[in-house]
Amino acid sequence: MKLVELVLSTAWLRRRLEEAGEPVPHTVLCNILRGSRTGPQPDRVLAKSEQILNDYISKIGGDTQLQPHRNLTS
């Protein structure tokens, strides 16, 4: 599943990341999701994003879980 398939915005994900203690500026998040930023912080953000989306999927009754470090937007 991806953000687009779930009809979720990057703003939604950014708010969830902030609530989870991983605040990320919008432009930085977009660059991470696009794959133009790499390193420890992007890896942390992607891992937390996968966790947030998997939790969301399980709460809405879905059974598809994200695989680690898949592109979340395409």
Buried (B, 14 or more C-beta within 10 A) or exposed (E): BBBEEBEBEBEBBBEBBEEEEBEBEEEBBBBBBEEEBEEEEBBBBBEBBBEBBBEBBEEEEEEEEBEEEEEBBE
